[in-house]
Each structure stands twice: as C-alpha cells, then as structure tokens.
C-alpha cells in the first residue's frame, strides 16, 4: 500500500486536475513505488470512499500523456485518437433528464478542460447513439451552448447521420419513402444486404424514417411473406394470425423496432422515429 504525504493528499483531494496529476506522478516516480498503481489505489482508499476513487480515475483516464507517464501503455492508435471523457453517473442523469442550463454547464465545462473531441467521444460512449440524438435534439435551440462550443447548431439531418451506425444512401431512403412497391422492395433488400442483420437494419429504419413512413412500410409489405423470409424476420402482425404463425421465432419488424426504441430510451417525442 502506498500512502501519499499530507501535502500530496491536499493536491489529490483538491479541485485542480493538473495538481492531482502532478501529485500522482510524484508518488509513482519514487523508485520504491514505480509501477505500483494497485498499491496507490489501495492507499487512496484509506481516505476516499469507492465513489471518490472511481471519480478520480474517471478524471485522469482521459489523458493519454498522463497515463504513459505513470507507466500505463497506450497503443499508438489510441494515443492518436481522442480518449473519451468518462462522465459520472450523476452527469449522465443530468444529460438525459436535467435542465438545459445544467446540461449546458456540463458540456461546456468538459469541452473547455478536455477538448471537443474528447467530449464528443465521451458522449457517444456514455449515451449511445439514440440518447445522444435525443440530447442533440433537446439542445438545438440553445444558441449559447453551440456558441460556447464554437460549433454550428446541428440540424435534424445532421443528427440522423451522426447517430446512425449504418447510413443508407439518400437515393435508397428516397425510394423507400416515395417509390413504388416494387422499387421499395428492391431498395429495402439492398439496404438489408449492406447491414449486419435485422438489428442494424431496423435501427437504420428507425433513424432515417419517421413514424408514418415506418407504418406505411409495415402495411405495404404485411402480406409479402417471401420478402420477410429474405430478411429473416416475421411480417408485422395484421390482427389475424394463424396458430402456426404465432409460434414463429423470427423477430418481426414491430418487435425489432420496439426493442430498438426501448433499449435506447426513445419515445414518440424523442429522436429516432419521430424526426422528420
């Protein structure tokens, strides 16, 4: 166990992040302590509760240079890429359901201390694509936030493209929304072939189509069993279902979309199926 000196404790328990880093580097640069990070963590636990230790680790883990200075190897590919800021649980709750003033304070504070790339990567990691989309949609009207970040206010189209793992071409989306049945069928199958399977396919549909367009698709293809078979999915329920159909194990479009919406915390007023 490594116990900091009283002076080092003062820095570690203080507010200045650079002073905390310097104190820890000083501790671990001692030949007797070099590389003994577990011993330092055990020592910190003598005055800090587990939540405080975790919060300290979160603060320090985004600085690749600091990690390397205390003997933690960071692969070159990770060094070059921005390390995501690690949001605390309290911060995440505020970003999801807090007031816009509190959201703005968190985002600007993180951006000013860690940079826009670390902020962006941290938001994706902490919220996932759909909750991030909801956050961006909520803050579109906050001109003070976007001015502080020195970024243009995102549009609904920007949000869609930023939060989707798979982005279909605009031509495919146009045909799916406005084409004839045969054209839609071909476009959907082409889109499906470009994804990794039903989850990513239905996720993309939920991102790039609005609620009415999704309902229209379900109606258009409700009786086309060969189409759903090619997708490996069950057709949407039509109110009349045979006994055999009721035992189908393949997920339906409705089930996939509901799971996508439920897992990612979207409702009909949030980002995703309601953005038009």
C-alpha positions as CSV (number, residue, x, y, z in Angstrom):
1,X,0.0,0.0,0.0
2,X,1.3,3.5,-0.9
3,X,0.2,6.3,1.3
4,X,0.6,9.9,0.0
5,X,2.1,12.6,2.1
6,X,-0.1,15.2,3.7
7,X,0.9,17.7,1.0
8,X,0.1,15.2,-1.7
9,X,-3.2,14.4,-0.1
10,X,-4.0,18.1,-0.3
11,X,-3.5,18.1,-4.1
12,X,-5.3,14.8,-4.7
13,X,-8.3,15.8,-2.7
14,X,-8.4,19.3,-4.2
15,X,-10.1,20.6,-7.3
16,X,-7.2,21.3,-9.6
17,X,-6.9,18.4,-12.0
18,X,-3.3,19.2,-13.0
19,X,-2.2,19.3,-9.3
20,X,-3.8,15.9,-8.9
21,X,-1.8,14.5,-11.8
22,X,1.4,16.1,-10.6
23,X,1.0,14.6,-7.1
24,X,0.3,11.1,-8.5
25,X,3.2,11.3,-10.9
26,X,5.5,12.4,-8.0
27,X,4.3,9.4,-5.9
28,X,4.8,6.9,-8.7
29,X,8.2,8.3,-9.8
30,X,9.6,7.2,-6.4
31,X,11.8,4.1,-7.2
32,X,10.1,2.2,-4.4
33,X,6.6,3.0,-5.8
34,X,7.3,2.8,-9.6
35,X,4.6,0.9,-11.4
36,X,2.7,0.0,-8.2
37,X,-0.7,1.5,-9.3
38,X,-2.7,-1.0,-7.3
39,X,-0.7,-0.1,-4.2
40,X,-1.6,3.6,-4.7
41,X,-5.2,2.9,-5.3
42,X,-5.3,0.9,-2.0
43,X,-3.7,3.9,-0.3
44,X,-6.2,6.3,-1.7
45,X,-9.0,4.1,-0.4
46,X,-7.8,4.9,3.2
47,X,-9.2,8.4,2.9
48,X,-11.5,8.2,-0.1
49,X,-14.7,6.2,-0.5
50,X,-15.1,3.9,-3.5
51,X,-17.2,6.6,-5.4
52,X,-14.5,9.2,-4.9
53,X,-11.7,6.9,-6.1
54,X,-13.8,6.0,-9.1
55,X,-14.4,9.6,-9.9
56,X,-10.7,10.4,-9.6
57,X,-9.9,7.5,-12.0
58,X,-12.5,8.9,-14.5
59,X,-10.9,12.3,-14.4
60,X,-7.4,11.0,-15.0
61,X,-8.2,8.3,-17.6
62,X,-8.8,10.6,-20.5
63,X,-5.2,12.0,-20.5
64,X,-3.0,9.6,-22.6
65,X,0.2,11.5,-21.8
66,X,-0.5,11.2,-18.1
67,X,-1.3,7.5,-18.4
68,X,2.0,7.0,-20.2
69,X,3.9,9.0,-17.6
70,X,2.8,6.6,-14.8
71,X,3.6,3.5,-16.7
72,X,0.3,2.6,-18.4
73,X,1.0,1.8,-22.1
74,X,-1.5,3.3,-24.5
75,X,-1.4,1.8,-28.0
76,X,-0.3,4.3,-30.7
77,X,-3.7,4.1,-32.4
78,X,-5.4,5.1,-29.2
79,X,-2.9,7.8,-28.5
80,X,-3.7,9.5,-31.8
81,X,-7.4,9.2,-31.4
82,X,-9.3,11.3,-28.8
83,X,-9.8,9.5,-25.5
84,X,-13.4,9.8,-24.5
85,X,-14.2,11.8,-21.4
86,X,-15.8,9.5,-18.8
87,X,-19.0,11.0,-17.5
88,X,-20.0,10.3,-13.9
89,X,-23.4,8.6,-13.4
90,X,-24.7,11.9,-12.0
91,X,-23.6,13.8,-15.1
92,X,-25.2,11.2,-17.3
93,X,-28.5,11.5,-15.5
94,X,-28.4,15.3,-16.0
95,X,-27.6,14.9,-19.7
96,X,-30.6,12.6,-20.1
97,X,-33.2,14.4,-18.0
98,X,-31.7,17.5,-16.4
99,X,-32.5,21.1,-17.2
100,X,-30.9,22.7,-20.2
101,X,-28.9,25.1,-18.0
102,X,-27.3,22.2,-16.2
103,X,-26.7,20.3,-19.4
104,X,-25.0,23.3,-20.9
105,X,-22.8,23.8,-17.8
106,X,-21.6,20.1,-18.1
107,X,-20.9,20.2,-21.8
108,X,-19.1,23.5,-21.8
109,X,-17.0,22.6,-18.7
110,X,-15.9,19.3,-20.2
111,X,-15.1,20.9,-23.6
112,X,-13.1,23.7,-22.1
113,X,-11.0,21.3,-20.0
114,X,-10.7,18.2,-22.2
115,X,-11.5,19.5,-25.7
116,X,-14.3,18.9,-28.2
117,X,-13.0,15.6,-29.5
118,X,-12.9,14.1,-26.0
119,X,-16.3,15.5,-25.3
120,X,-17.8,14.0,-28.4
121,X,-16.3,10.6,-27.9
122,X,-17.4,10.6,-24.3
123,X,-21.0,11.4,-25.2
124,X,-21.2,8.6,-27.7
125,X,-19.7,6.2,-25.1
126,X,-21.9,7.3,-22.3
127,X,-25.2,7.8,-24.0
128,X,-25.2,5.6,-27.1
129,X,-26.4,6.8,-30.4
130,X,-30.1,7.3,-29.7
131,X,-29.8,9.0,-26.4
132,X,-27.2,11.3,-27.9
133,X,-29.6,12.1,-30.7
134,X,-32.2,13.0,-28.1
135,X,-29.7,15.2,-26.3
136,X,-28.7,17.0,-29.5
137,X,-32.4,17.5,-30.4
138,X,-33.1,19.0,-27.0
139,X,-30.2,21.4,-27.3
140,X,-30.7,22.6,-30.8
141,X,-32.4,25.8,-29.6
142,X,-29.7,26.5,-27.1
143,X,-27.6,29.1,-29.0
144,X,-25.4,29.9,-26.0
145,X,-24.3,26.2,-25.9
146,X,-23.4,25.9,-29.5
147,X,-21.7,29.4,-29.5
148,X,-19.7,28.2,-26.5
149,X,-18.7,25.0,-28.2
150,X,-17.9,27.1,-31.4
151,X,-19.9,24.7,-33.4
152,X,-22.9,25.2,-35.8
153,X,-26.3,24.2,-34.5
154,X,-27.0,20.6,-35.7
155,X,-30.0,20.1,-38.0
156,X,-32.2,17.0,-37.8
157,X,-30.4,15.6,-40.9
158,X,-27.1,16.1,-39.1
159,X,-28.4,14.3,-36.0
160,X,-29.5,11.4,-38.1
161,X,-26.2,11.0,-39.8
162,X,-24.2,11.4,-36.6
163,X,-26.1,8.9,-34.6
164,X,-26.5,6.0,-37.0
165,X,-24.0,3.2,-37.2
166,X,-25.1,2.4,-40.7
167,X,-26.1,5.2,-43.1
168,X,-28.0,4.3,-46.2
169,X,-27.6,6.4,-49.3
170,X,-30.0,9.3,-49.8
171,X,-31.2,7.5,-53.0
172,X,-32.2,4.4,-51.1
173,X,-34.0,6.4,-48.5
174,X,-35.8,8.4,-51.2
175,X,-37.0,5.2,-52.9
176,X,-38.1,3.6,-49.6
177,X,-40.2,6.6,-48.7
178,X,-41.6,7.6,-52.1
179,X,-41.1,4.8,-54.6
180,X,-43.5,2.2,-56.0
181,X,-43.9,-1.0,-54.1
182,X,-41.5,-3.0,-56.3
183,X,-38.9,-0.2,-56.1
184,X,-39.3,-0.1,-52.3
185,X,-38.9,-3.8,-52.1
186,X,-35.6,-3.8,-54.1
187,X,-34.3,-0.8,-52.1
188,X,-35.1,-2.4,-48.7
189,X,-33.4,-5.6,-49.7
190,X,-30.4,-3.7,-51.0
191,X,-30.3,-1.8,-47.7
192,X,-30.6,-5.0,-45.7
193,X,-27.7,-6.5,-47.6
194,X,-25.5,-3.6,-46.6
195,X,-26.2,-4.1,-42.9
196,X,-25.1,-6.8,-40.4
197,X,-28.6,-8.2,-40.0
198,X,-32.1,-7.4,-38.6
199,X,-30.9,-5.3,-35.6
200,X,-28.8,-2.9,-37.6
201,X,-31.3,-2.9,-40.4
202,X,-34.2,-1.9,-38.2
203,X,-32.1,0.6,-36.3
204,X,-31.3,2.3,-39.6
205,X,-35.0,2.4,-40.5
206,X,-35.9,3.9,-37.1
207,X,-33.3,6.6,-37.6
208,X,-33.9,7.6,-41.2
209,X,-37.7,7.1,-41.4
210,X,-40.4,8.8,-39.4
211,X,-43.2,7.1,-37.7
212,X,-45.7,7.4,-40.5
213,X,-43.2,6.1,-43.1
214,X,-42.5,3.1,-40.9
215,X,-46.2,2.3,-40.5
216,X,-46.6,2.7,-44.3
217,X,-43.8,0.1,-44.9
218,X,-45.4,-2.3,-42.5
219,X,-48.7,-2.1,-44.3
220,X,-47.2,-2.2,-47.8
221,X,-45.4,-5.5,-47.1
222,X,-47.6,-7.1,-44.5
223,X,-48.7,-9.9,-46.9
224,X,-45.4,-10.3,-48.8
225,X,-44.1,-13.4,-46.9
226,X,-41.2,-14.0,-49.3
227,X,-40.0,-10.5,-48.6
228,X,-39.9,-11.1,-44.9
229,X,-38.4,-14.5,-45.3
230,X,-35.5,-13.0,-47.3
231,X,-34.9,-10.6,-44.3
232,X,-35.1,-13.5,-41.8
233,X,-38.0,-11.7,-40.0
234,X,-41.6,-12.3,-39.3
235,X,-44.1,-10.0,-41.1
236,X,-45.8,-7.3,-39.0
237,X,-49.0,-8.6,-37.2
238,X,-52.2,-7.7,-39.0
239,X,-54.7,-8.6,-36.3
240,X,-55.3,-12.0,-37.8
241,X,-52.6,-14.6,-37.1
242,X,-52.7,-18.3,-37.6
243,X,-51.7,-20.7,-34.8
244,X,-48.6,-21.7,-36.7
245,X,-47.6,-18.1,-37.3
246,X,-48.0,-17.3,-33.6
247,X,-45.2,-19.7,-32.7
248,X,-42.7,-18.2,-35.2
249,X,-39.3,-17.5,-33.5
250,X,-38.1,-15.0,-36.1
251,X,-38.4,-11.4,-34.9
252,X,-41.0,-9.2,-36.5
253,X,-40.4,-5.6,-37.7
254,X,-42.5,-4.4,-34.9
255,X,-40.6,-6.4,-32.3
256,X,-37.2,-5.2,-33.6
257,X,-38.3,-1.6,-33.7
258,X,-39.8,-1.8,-30.2
259,X,-36.7,-3.3,-28.9
260,X,-34.6,-0.6,-30.6
261,X,-36.8,2.1,-29.1
262,X,-37.0,0.5,-25.7
263,X,-33.3,-0.3,-25.3
264,X,-32.2,3.2,-26.4
265,X,-34.7,5.1,-24.5
266,X,-36.6,6.7,-27.3
267,X,-40.2,7.6,-27.2
268,X,-42.5,9.0,-29.8
269,X,-41.4,12.6,-28.8
270,X,-37.7,11.8,-28.9
271,X,-35.1,11.4,-31.5
272,X,-35.4,8.5,-33.9
273,X,-38.7,7.5,-35.3
274,X,-40.2,11.0,-34.8
275,X,-37.6,13.1,-36.5
276,X,-38.8,14.2,-39.9
